[in-house]
Amino acid sequence: VQLQASGGGLVQAGGSLRLSCAASGRTFSRDTMGWFRQAPGKDREFVAAIFRNSGTTKYVDSVKGRFTMSRDNAKNTVYLQMNSLKPEDTAVYYCAAGPNLILSEITRSRGYTYWGQGTLVTVSS
């Protein structure tokens, strides 16, 4: 079972990036999928999640209106479209899958079972 995150890079403030997370080894279409990030010297924080196959999404307040998470079950892949990027968005971004989460748990990293290796996003001012 593997989650492979990609799409990170260096971008100027105000720019955009799209992160992808490709899953393999099992079908994730019924799992809750999440994105978390960890900036240097800080704890890992929740960014966005899609609850199971409901289409219900949640975002941390700091990215609402700028980031959009989506999933393509046919490709076993989730995406994070990041627009209007700010220097404070700089972090390593991780995707995660949680087969057994309930809606109230999807912002908590401890509930996710599978994790990708992370992709670095650097936003310059």
Disulfide bonds with the S-S distance in Angstrom:
Cys21-Cys95 2.08
